[in-house]
Amino acid sequence: MMAISIKAPLTRDEARKLRAGDSCLFSGVIYAARDAAHKRLCELVADGKELPFEIKDSVIYFVGPTPAREGEVIGSAGPTTSYRMDAYSPILIGEGQTGMIGKGKRGVEVVEAMKKHGAVYFGAIGGCGALLAKCIKSSEVVAYEDLGAEAVRRLLVEDFPVVVVIDSEGNNLYESGREAYIASLG
Amino acid sequence: MRKINAVLISETVKRLCIEANCHLCEDVKECIANAYNQESWPGAKEILGRIMENYEIADKTQRPICQDTGMACVFLKIGQDVHVLGDITEAVNEGVRRGYRDGYLRKSVVRDPIDRVNTGDNTPAMIYFDIVPGDKIEITVAPKGFGSENMSKIKMLRPSDGLEGVKRFVVEAVEEAGPNPCPPIVVGVGIGGTFDKAAYLSKLALLRPLSEKNSDPFYSRLEDELLEEINSLGIGPQGFGGRTTALKVNIESMPTHIAGLPVAVNINCHVTRHKTEVI
């Protein structure tokens, strides 16, 4: 299948055009954040404080990379399992986030928020951190340096390969992909 | 008594941490390559191809195969005729500390499950001691990622649940995990013992090379049957559909109580890592 080139930040209009099963290549600025950073970001929202990056139209990559060696932009940087962010994602989607990159299932509350606001959940290949790191052209810590691997990073990516797992209408590739394969067996 | 300096344990553990995280075992590579050749679903085959490309890049660039370089699970088989000069536990932790620092591996351990402050050096290691005959020490380092660890399960079945109960529990654990543990997965199953021993057996099962079957023909057949059932679920690589949901099922068993049938399922991702050295 031909991959669709998409830009980050991702506008709501662009996000709404994508469909579960679409292969995409992301280029632009995305933000790395996982468990501990999500907790802090949502505490800021609850306190009415400003977030450390522009959340509107943002794409967040659930990743905690390995340290970079000298001369490298970043270490290995594949996706972490997304359901652990389910308590936080609806809050950030409510603030304007339009894209999430991770792997694995999402809860009903996340999908409802995605449908309501127009956001997309992308999957990157889990366990391919060395391969995916090649698409990351720069990396800079923008908040929570004390969290080490869990700090928030601004990543410049080029043709970063993802698949739309859940689209803004709630269609889900984990369900349709499995059904299509089983149907193909006849 | 043969004397072994604890420093030698640290050096070995350090080396094994780096080796295991950057170079996938040959038996796992072979199993993924076979799955690639046998997978008929195009999307699934493409993902398996990417997975192969990834471990080749890791081999060449000394980058970790996966960013989750795991908790360091260290298995020590200590010969009873060995006298270690120094603190063994501290020696293992020092090896992990240096391996994760010098190998540019991720530090993924928090000092307390509730307050969740990172220890900064990936210690403490999860250490499993075993006393065996002889005058050597066999050290295995198996970094364990938590995407798959979180999908693991244990249940105290009733003896009347029998073989069918065991099979249902294993297949249901895999189906419920779905895409979360990064399929294709390796399924470690522990049957028997006590609550904790069953879990330990399921972890030991993940250390057995994928090219080897259980030496008991009954359990060897059960491994094949479970693999076939799991690969009929249709979950596929990454959960996007396909045949290759699991690469292998490894079962370990031991005697248990007249009232019990403990079963544990320890799931590992396709980055099933372990390296062993004997000193």
HADDOCK unambig.tbl for C-alpha pairs under 7 A between the chains (distance, minus, plus):
assign (segid A and resid 64 and name CA) (segid B and resid 67 and name CA) 6.94 0.50 0.50
assign (segid A and resid 65 and name CA) (segid B and resid 67 and name CA) 5.36 0.50 0.50
assign (segid A and resid 66 and name CA) (segid B and resid 67 and name CA) 5.32 0.50 0.50
assign (segid A and resid 66 and name CA) (segid B and resid 104 and name CA) 6.54 0.50 0.50
assign (segid A and resid 66 and name CA) (segid B and resid 105 and name CA) 5.50 0.50 0.50
assign (segid A and resid 66 and name CA) (segid B and resid 106 and name CA) 4.57 0.50 0.50
assign (segid A and resid 67 and name CA) (segid B and resid 104 and name CA) 5.36 0.50 0.50
assign (segid A and resid 67 and name CA) (segid B and resid 105 and name CA) 6.50 0.50 0.50
assign (segid A and resid 67 and name CA) (segid B and resid 106 and name CA) 6.43 0.50 0.50
assign (segid A and resid 68 and name CA) (segid B and resid 104 and name CA) 6.87 0.50 0.50
assign (segid A and resid 69 and name CA) (segid B and resid 104 and name CA) 6.67 0.50 0.50
assign (segid A and resid 75 and name CA) (segid B and resid 63 and name CA) 6.81 0.50 0.50
assign (segid A and resid 76 and name CA) (segid B and resid 63 and name CA) 6.45 0.50 0.50
assign (segid A and resid 76 and name CA) (segid B and resid 64 and name CA) 6.01 0.50 0.50
assign (segid A and resid 76 and name CA) (segid B and resid 66 and name CA) 6.13 0.50 0.50
assign (segid A and resid 76 and name CA) (segid B and resid 67 and name CA) 4.82 0.50 0.50
assign (segid A and resid 77 and name CA) (segid B and resid 67 and name CA) 5.41 0.50 0.50
assign (segid A and resid 78 and name CA) (segid B and resid 66 and name CA) 6.65 0.50 0.50
assign (segid A and resid 78 and name CA) (segid B and resid 67 and name CA) 6.08 0.50 0.50
assign (segid A and resid 80 and name CA) (segid B and resid 147 and name CA) 6.98 0.50 0.50
assign (segid A and resid 81 and name CA) (segid B and resid 147 and name CA) 5.91 0.50 0.50
assign (segid A and resid 81 and name CA) (segid B and resid 180 and name CA) 6.07 0.50 0.50
assign (segid A and resid 103 and name CA) (segid B and resid 180 and name CA) 6.58 0.50 0.50
assign (segid A and resid 104 and name CA) (segid B and resid 179 and name CA) 4.87 0.50 0.50
assign (segid A and resid 104 and name CA) (segid B and resid 180 and name CA) 4.13 0.50 0.50
assign (segid A and resid 105 and name CA) (segid B and resid 179 and name CA) 6.75 0.50 0.50
assign (segid A and resid 105 and name CA) (segid B and resid 180 and name CA) 6.43 0.50 0.50
assign (segid A and resid 125 and name CA) (segid B and resid 238 and name CA) 6.79 0.50 0.50
assign (segid A and resid 126 and name CA) (segid B and resid 182 and name CA) 5.44 0.50 0.50
assign (segid A and resid 127 and name CA) (segid B and resid 65 and name CA) 6.91 0.50 0.50
assign (segid A and resid 127 and name CA) (segid B and resid 66 and name CA) 4.95 0.50 0.50
assign (segid A and resid 127 and name CA) (segid B and resid 182 and name CA) 6.77 0.50 0.50
assign (segid A and resid 127 and name CA) (segid B and resid 271 and name CA) 6.49 0.50 0.50
assign (segid A and resid 128 and name CA) (segid B and resid 51 and name CA) 6.11 0.50 0.50
assign (segid A and resid 128 and name CA) (segid B and resid 54 and name CA) 5.43 0.50 0.50
assign (segid A and resid 128 and name CA) (segid B and resid 65 and name CA) 6.61 0.50 0.50
assign (segid A and resid 128 and name CA) (segid B and resid 66 and name CA) 5.94 0.50 0.50
assign (segid A and resid 129 and name CA) (segid B and resid 65 and name CA) 6.20 0.50 0.50
assign (segid A and resid 129 and name CA) (segid B and resid 66 and name CA) 4.78 0.50 0.50
assign (segid A and resid 129 and name CA) (segid B and resid 67 and name CA) 5.59 0.50 0.50
assign (segid A and resid 130 and name CA) (segid B and resid 54 and name CA) 5.83 0.50 0.50
assign (segid A and resid 130 and name CA) (segid B and resid 57 and name CA) 6.44 0.50 0.50
assign (segid A and resid 130 and name CA) (segid B and resid 58 and name CA) 5.89 0.50 0.50
assign (segid A and resid 130 and name CA) (segid B and resid 63 and name CA) 6.16 0.50 0.50
assign (segid A and resid 130 and name CA) (segid B and resid 64 and name CA) 6.54 0.50 0.50
assign (segid A and resid 130 and name CA) (segid B and resid 65 and name CA) 5.73 0.50 0.50
assign (segid A and resid 130 and name CA) (segid B and resid 66 and name CA) 6.63 0.50 0.50
assign (segid A and resid 131 and name CA) (segid B and resid 54 and name CA) 4.94 0.50 0.50
assign (segid A and resid 131 and name CA) (segid B and resid 57 and name CA) 6.71 0.50 0.50
assign (segid A and resid 149 and name CA) (segid B and resid 106 and name CA) 6.88 0.50 0.50
assign (segid A and resid 173 and name CA) (segid B and resid 240 and name CA) 6.32 0.50 0.50
assign (segid A and resid 174 and name CA) (segid B and resid 239 and name CA) 5.74 0.50 0.50
assign (segid A and resid 174 and name CA) (segid B and resid 240 and name CA) 5.32 0.50 0.50
assign (segid A and resid 177 and name CA) (segid B and resid 240 and name CA) 4.99 0.50 0.50
assign (segid A and resid 177 and name CA) (segid B and resid 241 and name CA) 4.68 0.50 0.50
assign (segid A and resid 178 and name CA) (segid B and resid 234 and name CA) 5.32 0.50 0.50
assign (segid A and resid 178 and name CA) (segid B and resid 235 and name CA) 5.58 0.50 0.50
assign (segid A and resid 178 and name CA) (segid B and resid 240 and name CA) 6.18 0.50 0.50
assign (segid A and resid 178 and name CA) (segid B and resid 241 and name CA) 4.02 0.50 0.50
assign (segid A and resid 178 and name CA) (segid B and resid 242 and name CA) 6.88 0.50 0.50
assign (segid A and resid 181 and name CA) (segid B and resid 234 and name CA) 6.36 0.50 0.50
assign (segid A and resid 181 and name CA) (segid B and resid 241 and name CA) 5.58 0.50 0.50
assign (segid A and resid 181 and name CA) (segid B and resid 242 and name CA) 5.75 0.50 0.50
assign (segid A and resid 182 and name CA) (segid B and resid 234 and name CA) 5.97 0.50 0.50
